[in-house]
Amino acid sequence: MNELFDHAAGFAALCFVLAMGCALVRLFIGPSAQDRVLAYDFMYINGMLTLLMLGIRSHSSVYFDMALLIAMFGFVSTIALAKFLLRGEVIEP
Amino acid sequence: MNGVELPTWAALPAAILLVIGGVLALLGALGLLRMKDFYLRMHPPTMVTTLGAGCVLIASMLVSSALRGRPVIHEVLISIFLVLSAPVTAMLLMRAAVARLKKRASRE
C-alpha cells in the first residue's frame, strides 16, 4: 500500500511541475501585465502544493509552516502587484 | 518511506486525493495556457486554488492523523487562508484589468 502511495505522490509532483512550466510559459508570452500577474499567482499556489506534497511524503511537519508562509507572502505580493496595476502606486499617501 | 507503514484506510484515500489534486493542477495550467482572453484566463487557476489545494490539504490531514494516532487538523489554517484570499486577489486583478482597458480605450 505504501508503494502505491509513493507512486501517487510522484505523479502529483510531476503534475505540479508541468503546471508550473505552463504558468512559466504564460508568464513569458503573456500579452498584458495582468496576465503575467495571474501566471505568477498560479505559480506560487503550485509551489505551495508541491511543498505540502513533500511534507506528506517525508512525514514531516516542517513543510507545513513553509507552505503557510508561501501562501501569505504570495497573497501579499499579488495584492501589491494588482494595486500597482490599478493605481500606479502601491501605498497611497 | 522512512520505514513507517501507513495504514490502508489513510494511504488509499490520500493517494486518490493526491492524484485528483495533481490532475486538477495540470488542467488549470493548460486552461491558463490555452484560453483566448484575460477574462477567460481568470477561471482555471481558481479551480486549482480551491479544489486542488483542498484535495492536497485533506490528504495531508489524513496522513498526519494516521501517523500521530490522533486527529491533526492544523492544515485547516491554510485552507481558511486560501478561501479568504482567493476572491480578494481575483477581484483586485479583475478591477486592475478593467481599469487598464478603459485607460487604453480613452487614450486612443
N, CA and C atoms of all chains as a GROMACS GRO file, in nm:
protein
  603
    1MET      N    1   0.082  -0.120   0.000
    1MET     CA    2   0.000   0.000   0.000
    1MET      C    3   0.086   0.126   0.000
    2ASN      N    4   0.199   0.119   0.074
    2ASN     CA    5   0.287   0.235   0.077
    2ASN      C    6   0.350   0.262  -0.059
    3GLU      N    7   0.372   0.154  -0.134
    3GLU     CA    8   0.430   0.172  -0.267
    3GLU      C    9   0.335   0.249  -0.357
    4LEU      N   10   0.206   0.213  -0.351
    4LEU     CA   11   0.104   0.284  -0.428
    4LEU      C   12   0.100   0.431  -0.389
    5PHE      N   13   0.111   0.456  -0.258
    5PHE     CA   14   0.107   0.594  -0.209
    5PHE      C   15   0.226   0.673  -0.261
    6ASP      N   16   0.343   0.610  -0.264
    6ASP     CA   17   0.462   0.678  -0.315
    6ASP      C   18   0.447   0.710  -0.463
    7HIS      N   19   0.387   0.616  -0.539
    7HIS     CA   20   0.367   0.642  -0.682
    7HIS      C   21   0.269   0.757  -0.702
    8ALA      N   22   0.164   0.761  -0.619
    8ALA     CA   23   0.067   0.871  -0.631
    8ALA      C   24   0.133   1.004  -0.601
    9ALA      N   25   0.220   1.006  -0.499
    9ALA     CA   26   0.289   1.132  -0.465
    9ALA      C   27   0.382   1.174  -0.578
   10GLY      N   28   0.450   1.076  -0.641
   10GLY     CA   29   0.536   1.110  -0.753
   10GLY      C   30   0.459   1.165  -0.871
   11PHE      N   31   0.342   1.104  -0.897
   11PHE     CA   32   0.256   1.152  -1.006
   11PHE      C   33   0.211   1.295  -0.979
   12ALA      N   34   0.172   1.322  -0.852
   12ALA     CA   35   0.127   1.457  -0.818
   12ALA      C   36   0.242   1.557  -0.835
   13ALA      N   37   0.363   1.516  -0.797
   13ALA     CA   38   0.478   1.607  -0.812
   13ALA      C   39   0.503   1.638  -0.959
   14LEU      N   40   0.492   1.534  -1.044
   14LEU     CA   41   0.509   1.556  -1.188
   14LEU      C   42   0.406   1.653  -1.242
   15CYS      N   43   0.279   1.637  -1.198
   15CYS     CA   44   0.173   1.726  -1.245
   15CYS      C   45   0.200   1.869  -1.201
   16PHE      N   46   0.245   1.887  -1.076
   16PHE     CA   47   0.270   2.023  -1.029
   16PHE      C   48   0.384   2.088  -1.108
   17VAL      N   49   0.487   2.009  -1.138
   17VAL     CA   50   0.599   2.064  -1.214
   17VAL      C   51   0.554   2.104  -1.354
   18LEU      N   52   0.472   2.019  -1.418
   18LEU     CA   53   0.423   2.054  -1.552
   18LEU      C   54   0.335   2.177  -1.548
   19ALA      N   55   0.252   2.188  -1.441
   19ALA     CA   56   0.166   2.305  -1.429
   19ALA      C   57   0.249   2.431  -1.411
   20MET      N   58   0.357   2.421  -1.333
   20MET     CA   59   0.444   2.537  -1.316
   20MET      C   60   0.513   2.573  -1.447
   21GLY      N   61   0.546   2.472  -1.528
   21GLY     CA   62   0.605   2.502  -1.659
   21GLY      C   63   0.508   2.576  -1.750
   22CYS      N   64   0.380   2.532  -1.750
   22CYS     CA   65   0.279   2.601  -1.831
   22CYS      C   66   0.263   2.745  -1.783
   23ALA      N   67   0.261   2.765  -1.651
   23ALA     CA   68   0.246   2.901  -1.597
   23ALA      C   69   0.367   2.986  -1.633
   24LEU      N   70   0.485   2.922  -1.640
   24LEU     CA   71   0.606   2.997  -1.677
   24LEU      C   72   0.597   3.044  -1.822
   25VAL      N   73   0.545   2.955  -1.910
   25VAL     CA   74   0.527   2.994  -2.050
   25VAL      C   75   0.432   3.113  -2.059
   26ARG      N   76   0.321   3.108  -1.982
   26ARG     CA   77   0.225   3.218  -1.983
   26ARG      C   78   0.290   3.345  -1.928
   27LEU      N   79   0.378   3.328  -1.830
   27LEU     CA   80   0.448   3.443  -1.771
   27LEU      C   81   0.535   3.512  -1.876
   28PHE      N   82   0.594   3.432  -1.967
   28PHE     CA   83   0.682   3.493  -2.066
   28PHE      C   84   0.605   3.549  -2.184
   29ILE      N   85   0.500   3.478  -2.232
   29ILE     CA   86   0.433   3.524  -2.353
   29ILE      C   87   0.314   3.610  -2.324
   30GLY      N   88   0.276   3.625  -2.194
   30GLY     CA   89   0.152   3.695  -2.161
   30GLY      C   90   0.143   3.831  -2.227
   31PRO      N   91   0.034   3.858  -2.302
   31PRO     CA   92   0.031   3.983  -2.377
   31PRO      C   93   0.022   4.107  -2.288
   32SER      N   94  -0.044   4.096  -2.174
   32SER     CA   95  -0.057   4.215  -2.090
   32SER      C   96   0.002   4.187  -1.952
   33ALA      N   97   0.015   4.294  -1.873
   33ALA     CA   98   0.078   4.279  -1.743
   33ALA      C   99  -0.009   4.196  -1.649
   34GLN      N  100  -0.142   4.210  -1.659
   34GLN     CA  101  -0.226   4.134  -1.566
   34GLN      C  102  -0.221   3.984  -1.593
   35ASP      N  103  -0.193   3.946  -1.719
   35ASP     CA  104  -0.171   3.803  -1.748
   35ASP      C  105  -0.049   3.751  -1.674
   36ARG      N  106   0.054   3.832  -1.670
   36ARG     CA  107   0.176   3.788  -1.600
   36ARG      C  108   0.153   3.776  -1.450
   37VAL      N  109   0.077   3.871  -1.396
   37VAL     CA  110   0.048   3.863  -1.252
   37VAL      C  111  -0.034   3.739  -1.220
   38LEU      N  112  -0.128   3.707  -1.309
   38LEU     CA  113  -0.212   3.588  -1.288
   38LEU      C  114  -0.127   3.461  -1.293
   39ALA      N  115  -0.033   3.457  -1.389
   39ALA     CA  116   0.053   3.339  -1.400
   39ALA      C  117   0.143   3.326  -1.278
   40TYR      N  118   0.189   3.440  -1.226
   40TYR     CA  119   0.272   3.437  -1.105
   40TYR      C  120   0.193   3.386  -0.984
   41ASP      N  121   0.068   3.432  -0.976
   41ASP     CA  122  -0.021   3.386  -0.868
   41ASP      C  123  -0.039   3.234  -0.873
   42PHE      N  124  -0.060   3.183  -0.994
   42PHE     CA  125  -0.077   3.039  -1.012
   42PHE      C  126   0.051   2.965  -0.975
   43MET      N  127   0.166   3.025  -1.007
   43MET     CA  128   0.293   2.956  -0.977
   43MET      C  129   0.316   2.944  -0.827
   44TYR      N  130   0.280   3.048  -0.750
   44TYR     CA  131   0.307   3.031  -0.608
   44TYR      C  132   0.210   2.933  -0.544
   45ILE      N  133   0.087   2.925  -0.597
   45ILE     CA  134  -0.005   2.823  -0.546
   45ILE      C  135   0.052   2.684  -0.572
   46ASN      N  136   0.111   2.665  -0.691
   46ASN     CA  137   0.168   2.535  -0.723
   46ASN      C  138   0.289   2.504  -0.637
   47GLY      N  139   0.370   2.605  -0.609
   47GLY     CA  140   0.483   2.582  -0.520
   47GLY      C  141   0.438   2.541  -0.382
   48MET      N  142   0.330   2.605  -0.334
   48MET     CA  143   0.275   2.568  -0.203
   48MET      C  144   0.225   2.424  -0.203
   49LEU      N  145   0.158   2.384  -0.312
   49LEU     CA  146   0.107   2.247  -0.319
   49LEU      C  147   0.223   2.147  -0.323
   50THR      N  148   0.331   2.184  -0.394
   50THR     CA  149   0.447   2.094  -0.400
   50THR      C  150   0.508   2.076  -0.262
   51LEU      N  151   0.518   2.186  -0.186
   51LEU     CA  152   0.573   2.174  -0.051
   51LEU      C  153   0.485   2.087   0.037
   52LEU      N  154   0.353   2.102   0.025
   52LEU     CA  155   0.262   2.018   0.104
   52LEU      C  156   0.279   1.872   0.068
   53MET      N  157   0.296   1.846  -0.063
   53MET     CA  158   0.313   1.708  -0.108
   53MET      C  159   0.443   1.650  -0.054
   54LEU      N  160   0.550   1.731  -0.052
   54LEU     CA  161   0.677   1.684   0.005
   54LEU      C  162   0.659   1.653   0.153
   55GLY      N  163   0.581   1.738   0.224
   55GLY     CA  164   0.557   1.714   0.365
   55GLY      C  165   0.482   1.584   0.390
   56ILE      N  166   0.384   1.555   0.303
   56ILE     CA  167   0.311   1.428   0.316
   56ILE      C  168   0.406   1.312   0.296
   57ARG      N  169   0.494   1.329   0.196
   57ARG     CA  170   0.579   1.216   0.158
   57ARG      C  171   0.685   1.188   0.263
   58SER      N  172   0.740   1.293   0.325
   58SER     CA  173   0.850   1.269   0.418
   58SER      C  174   0.804   1.265   0.562
   59HIS      N  175   0.672   1.266   0.587
   59HIS     CA  176   0.615   1.255   0.722
   59HIS      C  177   0.672   1.361   0.816
   60SER      N  178   0.691   1.482   0.765
   60SER     CA  179   0.748   1.586   0.848
   60SER      C  180   0.652   1.703   0.854
   61SER      N  181   0.649   1.773   0.968
   61SER     CA  182   0.555   1.885   0.981
   61SER      C  183   0.623   2.019   0.956
   62VAL      N  184   0.753   2.017   0.920
   62VAL     CA  185   0.824   2.142   0.895
   62VAL      C  186   0.773   2.208   0.767
   63TYR      N  187   0.740   2.121   0.667
   63TYR     CA  188   0.697   2.174   0.539
   63TYR      C  189   0.568   2.253   0.550
   64PHE      N  190   0.485   2.218   0.649
   64PHE     CA  191   0.357   2.287   0.664
   64PHE      C  192   0.378   2.436   0.690
   65ASP      N  193   0.475   2.469   0.777
   65ASP     CA  194   0.500   2.610   0.808
   65ASP      C  195   0.548   2.686   0.686
   66MET      N  196   0.634   2.618   0.606
   66MET     CA  197   0.682   2.683   0.484
   66MET      C  198   0.567   2.707   0.388
   67ALA      N  199   0.475   2.610   0.378
   67ALA     CA  200   0.361   2.628   0.288
   67ALA      C  201   0.275   2.744   0.333
   68LEU      N  202   0.254   2.757   0.464
   68LEU     CA  203   0.175   2.868   0.516
   68LEU      C  204   0.242   3.002   0.485
   69LEU      N  205   0.375   3.006   0.502
   69LEU     CA  206   0.448   3.129   0.473
   69LEU      C  207   0.439   3.165   0.325
   70ILE      N  208   0.452   3.063   0.239
   70ILE     CA  209   0.444   3.090   0.095
   70ILE      C  210   0.306   3.143   0.060
   71ALA      N  211   0.201   3.084   0.119
   71ALA     CA  212   0.065   3.131   0.090
   71ALA      C  213   0.050   3.277   0.131
   72MET      N  214   0.100   3.313   0.250
   72MET     CA  215   0.083   3.451   0.298
   72MET      C  216   0.162   3.549   0.212
   73PHE      N  217   0.290   3.520   0.187
   73PHE     CA  218   0.371   3.616   0.112
   73PHE      C  219   0.325   3.626  -0.033
   74GLY      N  220   0.281   3.514  -0.090
   74GLY     CA  221   0.229   3.520  -0.226
   74GLY      C  222   0.105   3.605  -0.235
   75PHE      N  223   0.017   3.591  -0.136
   75PHE     CA  224  -0.104   3.674  -0.135
   75PHE      C  225  -0.068   3.821  -0.127
   76VAL      N  226   0.023   3.855  -0.036
   76VAL     CA  227   0.060   3.996  -0.018
   76VAL      C  228   0.122   4.052  -0.146
   77SER      N  229   0.212   3.973  -0.210
   77SER     CA  230   0.278   4.027  -0.329
   77SER      C  231   0.181   4.037  -0.446
   78THR      N  232   0.087   3.942  -0.458
   78THR     CA  233  -0.011   3.955  -0.566
   78THR      C  234  -0.098   4.077  -0.546
   79ILE      N  235  -0.139   4.102  -0.419
   79ILE     CA  236  -0.220   4.221  -0.391
   79ILE      C  237  -0.141   4.347  -0.424
   80ALA      N  238  -0.011   4.348  -0.390
   80ALA     CA  239   0.070   4.466  -0.419
   80ALA      C  240   0.080   4.490  -0.569
   81LEU      N  241   0.102   4.381  -0.645
   81LEU     CA  242   0.114   4.397  -0.791
   81LEU      C  243  -0.018   4.444  -0.851
   82ALA      N  244  -0.130   4.387  -0.804
   82ALA     CA  245  -0.260   4.427  -0.859
   82ALA      C  246  -0.290   4.572  -0.825
   83LYS      N  247  -0.254   4.612  -0.704
   83LYS     CA  248  -0.276   4.752  -0.664
   83LYS      C  249  -0.191   4.846  -0.748
   84PHE      N  250  -0.070   4.802  -0.778
   84PHE     CA  251   0.017   4.884  -0.863
   84PHE      C  252  -0.041   4.899  -1.003
   85LEU      N  253  -0.096   4.788  -1.055
   85LEU     CA  254  -0.157   4.796  -1.189
   85LEU      C  255  -0.281   4.884  -1.187
   86LEU      N  256  -0.351   4.883  -1.073
   86LEU     CA  257  -0.477   4.957  -1.065
   86LEU      C  258  -0.452   5.106  -1.053
   87ARG      N  259  -0.358   5.147  -0.967
   87ARG     CA  260  -0.343   5.289  -0.936
   87ARG      C  261  -0.209   5.347  -0.980
   88GLY      N  262  -0.111   5.260  -1.008
   88GLY     CA  263   0.021   5.313  -1.037
   88GLY      C  264   0.102   5.340  -0.913
   89GLU      N  265   0.052   5.293  -0.798
   89GLU     CA  266   0.117   5.318  -0.671
   89GLU      C  267   0.069   5.212  -0.573
   90VAL      N  268   0.159   5.161  -0.489
   90VAL     CA  269   0.118   5.051  -0.401
   90VAL      C  270   0.054   5.106  -0.274
   91ILE      N  271   0.129   5.193  -0.202
   91ILE     CA  272   0.075   5.251  -0.079
   91ILE      C  273   0.045   5.398  -0.106
   92GLU      N  274  -0.082   5.431  -0.098
   92GLU     CA  275  -0.120   5.568  -0.132
   92GLU      C  276  -0.107   5.658  -0.010
   93PRO      N  277  -0.061   5.778  -0.027
   93PRO     CA  278  -0.046   5.868   0.087
   93PRO      C  279  -0.181   5.917   0.140
   94MET      N  280   0.818   0.480   0.284
   94MET     CA  281   0.930   0.573   0.305
   94MET      C  282   0.952   0.593   0.454
   95ASN      N  283   1.074   0.609   0.494
   95ASN     CA  284   1.116   0.630   0.633
   95ASN      C  285   1.087   0.511   0.723
   96GLY      N  286   1.049   0.399   0.663
   96GLY     CA  287   1.025   0.281   0.742
   96GLY      C  288   0.896   0.282   0.822
   97VAL      N  289   0.810   0.381   0.800
   97VAL     CA  290   0.684   0.387   0.871
   97VAL      C  291   0.574   0.335   0.780
   98GLU      N  292   0.499   0.238   0.830
   98GLU     CA  293   0.393   0.179   0.748
   98GLU      C  294   0.263   0.254   0.771
   99LEU      N  295   0.209   0.309   0.663
   99LEU     CA  296   0.080   0.378   0.675
   99LEU      C  297  -0.032   0.276   0.674
  100PRO      N  298  -0.134   0.294   0.757
  100PRO     CA  299  -0.250   0.204   0.747
  100PRO      C  300  -0.327   0.227   0.618
  101THR      N  301  -0.397   0.121   0.574
  101THR     CA  302  -0.462   0.128   0.443
  101THR      C  303  -0.572   0.233   0.440
  102TRP      N  304  -0.644   0.250   0.552
  102TRP     CA  305  -0.757   0.345   0.549
  102TRP      C  306  -0.710   0.487   0.529
  103ALA      N  307  -0.581   0.516   0.558
  103ALA     CA  308  -0.530   0.650   0.532
  103ALA      C  309  -0.458   0.657   0.399
  104ALA      N  310  -0.385   0.550   0.363
  104ALA     CA  311  -0.300   0.557   0.244
  104ALA      C  312  -0.381   0.560   0.116
  105LEU      N  313  -0.488   0.481   0.111
  105LEU     CA  314  -0.563   0.473  -0.015
  105LEU      C  315  -0.638   0.603  -0.047
  106PRO      N  316  -0.717   0.661   0.047
  106PRO     CA  317  -0.781   0.790   0.013
  106PRO      C  318  -0.681   0.901  -0.010
  107ALA      N  319  -0.568   0.898   0.064
  107ALA     CA  320  -0.469   1.005   0.044
  107ALA      C  321  -0.408   0.995  -0.095
  108ALA      N  322  -0.383   0.871  -0.142
  108ALA     CA  323  -0.327   0.854  -0.276
  108ALA      C  324  -0.425   0.904  -0.381
  109ILE      N  325  -0.554   0.867  -0.364
  109ILE     CA  326  -0.655   0.910  -0.462
  109ILE      C  327  -0.667   1.062  -0.463
  110LEU      N  328  -0.667   1.123  -0.343
  110LEU     CA  329  -0.680   1.269  -0.335
  110LEU      C  330  -0.559   1.339  -0.397
  111LEU      N  331  -0.439   1.281  -0.376
  111LEU     CA  332  -0.319   1.341  -0.436
  111LEU      C  333  -0.326   1.336  -0.588
  112VAL      N  334  -0.374   1.223  -0.643
  112VAL     CA  335  -0.383   1.211  -0.789
  112VAL      C  336  -0.485   1.312  -0.842
  113ILE      N  337  -0.599   1.325  -0.771
  113ILE     CA  338  -0.700   1.422  -0.816
  113ILE      C  339  -0.643   1.564  -0.813
  114GLY      N  340  -0.570   1.596  -0.706
  114GLY     CA  341  -0.511   1.730  -0.697
  114GLY      C  342  -0.412   1.757  -0.808
  115GLY      N  343  -0.328   1.657  -0.841
  115GLY     CA  344  -0.231   1.675  -0.948
  115GLY      C  345  -0.298   1.695  -1.082
  116VAL      N  346  -0.402   1.614  -1.110
  116VAL     CA  347  -0.471   1.627  -1.239
  116VAL      C  348  -0.540   1.763  -1.249
  117LEU      N  349  -0.599   1.810  -1.136
  117LEU     CA  350  -0.664   1.941  -1.138
  117LEU      C  351  -0.562   2.052  -1.163
  118ALA      N  352  -0.443   2.041  -1.102
  118ALA     CA  353  -0.342   2.143  -1.123
  118ALA      C  354  -0.299   2.148  -1.270
  119LEU      N  355  -0.284   2.029  -1.329
  119LEU     CA  356  -0.244   2.024  -1.470
  119LEU      C  357  -0.352   2.083  -1.560
  120LEU      N  358  -0.480   2.051  -1.531
  120LEU     CA  359  -0.589   2.104  -1.613
  120LEU      C  360  -0.596   2.256  -1.601
  121GLY      N  361  -0.577   2.306  -1.478
  121GLY     CA  362  -0.580   2.450  -1.460
  121GLY      C  363  -0.468   2.519  -1.536
  122ALA      N  364  -0.350   2.456  -1.537
  122ALA     CA  365  -0.237   2.517  -1.609
  122ALA      C  366  -0.263   2.515  -1.759
  123LEU      N  367  -0.320   2.405  -1.810
  123LEU     CA  368  -0.349   2.401  -1.954
  123LEU      C  369  -0.453   2.506  -1.990
  124GLY      N  370  -0.553   2.525  -1.902
  124GLY     CA  371  -0.652   2.629  -1.927
  124GLY      C  372  -0.590   2.766  -1.928
  125LEU      N  373  -0.499   2.790  -1.832
  125LEU     CA  374  -0.430   2.919  -1.826
  125LEU      C  375  -0.349   2.943  -1.952
  126LEU      N  376  -0.296   2.835  -2.008
  126LEU     CA  377  -0.211   2.850  -2.126
  126LEU      C  378  -0.292   2.866  -2.254
  127ARG      N  379  -0.410   2.805  -2.262
  127ARG     CA  380  -0.477   2.794  -2.391
  127ARG      C  381  -0.596   2.887  -2.410
  128MET      N  382  -0.650   2.944  -2.300
  128MET     CA  383  -0.768   3.030  -2.318
  128MET      C  384  -0.731   3.156  -2.395
  129LYS      N  385  -0.832   3.216  -2.463
  129LYS     CA  386  -0.805   3.324  -2.558
  129LYS      C  387  -0.790   3.460  -2.490
  130ASP      N  388  -0.871   3.484  -2.386
  130ASP     CA  389  -0.890   3.619  -2.334
  130ASP      C  390  -0.845   3.624  -2.189
  131PHE      N  391  -0.813   3.742  -2.140
  131PHE     CA  392  -0.774   3.750  -1.999
  131PHE      C  393  -0.889   3.714  -1.906
  132TYR      N  394  -1.010   3.755  -1.941
  132TYR     CA  395  -1.124   3.726  -1.854
  132TYR      C  396  -1.155   3.578  -1.852
  133LEU      N  397  -1.128   3.509  -1.962
  133LEU     CA  398  -1.143   3.363  -1.961
  133LEU      C  399  -1.031   3.299  -1.881
  134ARG      N  400  -0.913   3.359  -1.888
  134ARG     CA  401  -0.797   3.301  -1.820
  134ARG      C  402  -0.807   3.315  -1.669
  135MET      N  403  -0.895   3.400  -1.620
  135MET     CA  404  -0.910   3.412  -1.474
  135MET      C  405  -0.963   3.282  -1.413
  136HIS      N  406  -1.042   3.206  -1.489
  136HIS     CA  407  -1.119   3.097  -1.428
  136HIS      C  408  -1.038   2.973  -1.391
  137PRO      N  409  -0.954   2.917  -1.481
  137PRO     CA  410  -0.891   2.788  -1.447
  137PRO      C  411  -0.804   2.790  -1.321
  138PRO      N  412  -0.722   2.894  -1.294
  138PRO     CA  413  -0.643   2.889  -1.171
  138PRO      C  414  -0.727   2.891  -1.044
  139THR      N  415  -0.849   2.946  -1.052
  139THR     CA  416  -0.936   2.947  -0.935
  139THR      C  417  -0.972   2.806  -0.890
  140MET      N  418  -0.992   2.719  -0.992
  140MET     CA  419  -1.024   2.580  -0.961
  140MET      C  420  -0.910   2.514  -0.884
  141VAL      N  421  -0.787   2.542  -0.926
  141VAL     CA  422  -0.672   2.482  -0.857
  141VAL      C  423  -0.662   2.537  -0.714
  142THR      N  424  -0.684   2.669  -0.700
  142THR     CA  425  -0.669   2.730  -0.568
  142THR      C  426  -0.769   2.674  -0.468
  143THR      N  427  -0.891   2.645  -0.512
  143THR     CA  428  -0.990   2.595  -0.417
  143THR      C  429  -0.990   2.443  -0.411
  144LEU      N  430  -1.022   2.378  -0.523
  144LEU     CA  431  -1.045   2.234  -0.520
  144LEU      C  432  -0.915   2.154  -0.511
  145GLY      N  433  -0.814   2.192  -0.592
  145GLY     CA  434  -0.689   2.118  -0.590
  145GLY      C  435  -0.618   2.130  -0.456
  146ALA      N  436  -0.612   2.255  -0.405
  146ALA     CA  437  -0.548   2.274  -0.276
  146ALA      C  438  -0.627   2.204  -0.166
  147GLY      N  439  -0.761   2.203  -0.178
  147GLY     CA  440  -0.842   2.134  -0.079
  147GLY      C  441  -0.812   1.985  -0.078
  148CYS      N  442  -0.799   1.924  -0.197
  148CYS     CA  443  -0.768   1.781  -0.204
  148CYS      C  444  -0.635   1.751  -0.137
  149VAL      N  445  -0.530   1.829  -0.170
  149VAL     CA  446  -0.398   1.802  -0.114
  149VAL      C  447  -0.399   1.824   0.038
  150LEU      N  448  -0.472   1.926   0.084
  150LEU     CA  449  -0.476   1.953   0.228
  150LEU      C  450  -0.548   1.842   0.303
  151ILE      N  451  -0.655   1.787   0.244
  151ILE     CA  452  -0.725   1.676   0.311
  151ILE      C  453  -0.636   1.553   0.315
  152ALA      N  454  -0.559   1.530   0.206
  152ALA     CA  455  -0.466   1.416   0.207
  152ALA      C  456  -0.361   1.434   0.316
  153SER      N  457  -0.310   1.556   0.329
  153SER     CA  458  -0.210   1.583   0.433
  153SER      C  459  -0.267   1.560   0.572
  154MET      N  460  -0.394   1.605   0.592
  154MET     CA  461  -0.458   1.582   0.722
  154MET      C  462  -0.472   1.434   0.753
  155LEU      N  463  -0.514   1.357   0.652
  155LEU     CA  464  -0.533   1.212   0.672
  155LEU      C  465  -0.402   1.146   0.712
  156VAL      N  466  -0.294   1.178   0.638
  156VAL     CA  467  -0.168   1.108   0.662
  156VAL      C  468  -0.110   1.146   0.798
  157SER      N  469  -0.114   1.277   0.832
  157SER     CA  470  -0.054   1.314   0.961
  157SER      C  471  -0.139   1.263   1.077
  158SER      N  472  -0.272   1.256   1.059
  158SER     CA  473  -0.356   1.199   1.165
  158SER      C  474  -0.325   1.051   1.185
  159ALA      N  475  -0.306   0.978   1.072
  159ALA     CA  476  -0.277   0.836   1.083
  159ALA      C  477  -0.142   0.811   1.148
  160LEU      N  478  -0.046   0.901   1.123
  160LEU     CA  479   0.089   0.879   1.178
  160LEU      C  480   0.094   0.911   1.326
  161ARG      N  481   0.027   1.020   1.369
  161ARG     CA  482   0.034   1.059   1.510
  161ARG      C  483  -0.062   0.976   1.596
  162GLY      N  484  -0.165   0.916   1.534
  162GLY     CA  485  -0.261   0.842   1.612
  162GLY      C  486  -0.367   0.928   1.678
  163ARG      N  487  -0.372   1.056   1.641
  163ARG     CA  488  -0.477   1.145   1.692
  163ARG      C  489  -0.513   1.241   1.578
  164PRO      N  490  -0.632   1.302   1.583
  164PRO     CA  491  -0.666   1.393   1.474
  164PRO      C  492  -0.579   1.517   1.471
  165VAL      N  493  -0.517   1.543   1.356
  165VAL     CA  494  -0.432   1.662   1.337
  165VAL      C  495  -0.500   1.748   1.232
  166ILE      N  496  -0.543   1.866   1.272
  166ILE     CA  497  -0.621   1.946   1.176
  166ILE      C  498  -0.559   2.085   1.155
  167HIS      N  499  -0.427   2.101   1.175
  167HIS     CA  500  -0.377   2.236   1.156
  167HIS      C  501  -0.370   2.278   1.010
  168GLU      N  502  -0.392   2.184   0.916
  168GLU     CA  503  -0.397   2.223   0.775
  168GLU      C  504  -0.520   2.307   0.743
  169VAL      N  505  -0.619   2.304   0.834
  169VAL     CA  506  -0.738   2.389   0.812
  169VAL      C  507  -0.698   2.535   0.802
  170LEU      N  508  -0.589   2.573   0.872
  170LEU     CA  509  -0.540   2.712   0.866
  170LEU      C  510  -0.515   2.756   0.722
  171ILE      N  511  -0.442   2.673   0.647
  171ILE     CA  512  -0.409   2.709   0.509
  171ILE      C  513  -0.536   2.718   0.427
  172SER      N  514  -0.629   2.622   0.447
  172SER     CA  515  -0.748   2.625   0.363
  172SER      C  516  -0.834   2.747   0.394
  173ILE      N  517  -0.845   2.784   0.524
  173ILE     CA  518  -0.920   2.906   0.557
  173ILE      C  519  -0.854   3.026   0.492
  174PHE      N  520  -0.720   3.031   0.499
  174PHE     CA  521  -0.650   3.144   0.443
  174PHE      C  522  -0.670   3.153   0.292
  175LEU      N  523  -0.665   3.037   0.224
  175LEU     CA  524  -0.684   3.038   0.079
  175LEU      C  525  -0.825   3.080   0.044
  176VAL      N  526  -0.924   3.030   0.120
  176VAL     CA  527  -1.063   3.066   0.092
  176VAL      C  528  -1.084   3.216   0.111
  177LEU      N  529  -1.014   3.274   0.210
  177LEU     CA  530  -1.029   3.418   0.232
  177LEU      C  531  -0.956   3.498   0.126
  178SER      N  532  -0.838   3.450   0.081
  178SER     CA  533  -0.753   3.536  -0.002
  178SER      C  534  -0.782   3.523  -0.150
  179ALA      N  535  -0.834   3.408  -0.196
  179ALA     CA  536  -0.852   3.389  -0.341
  179ALA      C  537  -0.951   3.489  -0.401
  180PRO      N  538  -1.069   3.513  -0.340
  180PRO     CA  539  -1.161   3.609  -0.401
  180PRO      C  540  -1.106   3.751  -0.402
  181VAL      N  541  -1.031   3.788  -0.297
  181VAL     CA  542  -0.974   3.924  -0.291
  181VAL      C  543  -0.876   3.943  -0.407
  182THR      N  544  -0.788   3.844  -0.426
  182THR     CA  545  -0.692   3.851  -0.536
  182THR      C  546  -0.762   3.860  -0.670
  183ALA      N  547  -0.862   3.774  -0.691
  183ALA     CA  548  -0.930   3.772  -0.821
  183ALA      C  549  -1.000   3.904  -0.846
  184MET      N  550  -1.064   3.960  -0.742
  184MET     CA  551  -1.139   4.083  -0.762
  184MET      C  552  -1.045   4.200  -0.793
  185LEU      N  553  -0.932   4.207  -0.720
  185LEU     CA  554  -0.840   4.319  -0.745
  185LEU      C  555  -0.778   4.308  -0.884
  186LEU      N  556  -0.741   4.186  -0.924
  186LEU     CA  557  -0.682   4.170  -1.057
  186LEU      C  558  -0.782   4.206  -1.165
  187MET      N  559  -0.908   4.165  -1.145
  187MET     CA  560  -1.010   4.195  -1.246
  187MET      C  561  -1.034   4.345  -1.256
  188ARG      N  562  -1.037   4.412  -1.139
  188ARG     CA  563  -1.056   4.557  -1.142
  188ARG      C  564  -0.938   4.626  -1.209
  189ALA      N  565  -0.816   4.574  -1.184
  189ALA     CA  566  -0.699   4.633  -1.250
  189ALA      C  567  -0.708   4.615  -1.401
  190ALA      N  568  -0.753   4.497  -1.446
  190ALA     CA  569  -0.763   4.472  -1.589
  190ALA      C  570  -0.866   4.564  -1.652
  191VAL      N  571  -0.982   4.581  -1.585
  191VAL     CA  572  -1.087   4.667  -1.641
  191VAL      C  573  -1.039   4.811  -1.648
  192ALA      N  574  -0.969   4.857  -1.541
  192ALA     CA  575  -0.922   4.996  -1.539
  192ALA      C  576  -0.819   5.019  -1.648
  193ARG      N  577  -0.730   4.920  -1.668
  193ARG     CA  578  -0.627   4.937  -1.771
  193ARG      C  579  -0.688   4.939  -1.910
  194LEU      N  580  -0.789   4.852  -1.933
  194LEU     CA  581  -0.854   4.852  -2.065
  194LEU      C  582  -0.925   4.985  -2.090
  195LYS      N  583  -0.991   5.038  -1.986
  195LYS     CA  584  -1.061   5.166  -2.002
  195LYS      C  585  -0.961   5.277  -2.033
  196LYS      N  586  -0.848   5.276  -1.961
  196LYS     CA  587  -0.748   5.380  -1.983
  196LYS      C  588  -0.694   5.375  -2.125
  197ARG      N  589  -0.669   5.252  -2.172
  197ARG     CA  590  -0.617   5.238  -2.308
  197ARG      C  591  -0.720   5.283  -2.410
  198ALA      N  592  -0.850   5.251  -2.385
  198ALA     CA  593  -0.954   5.291  -2.479
  198ALA      C  594  -0.971   5.442  -2.483
  199SER      N  595  -0.956   5.507  -2.367
  199SER     CA  596  -0.974   5.653  -2.366
  199SER      C  597  -0.854   5.723  -2.428
  200ARG      N  598  -0.737   5.655  -2.429
  200ARG     CA  599  -0.620   5.719  -2.488
  200ARG      C  600  -0.627   5.718  -2.640
  201GLU      N  601  -0.697   5.614  -2.694
  201GLU     CA  602  -0.699   5.602  -2.840
  201GLU      C  603  -0.809   5.687  -2.906
   0.00000   0.00000   0.00000
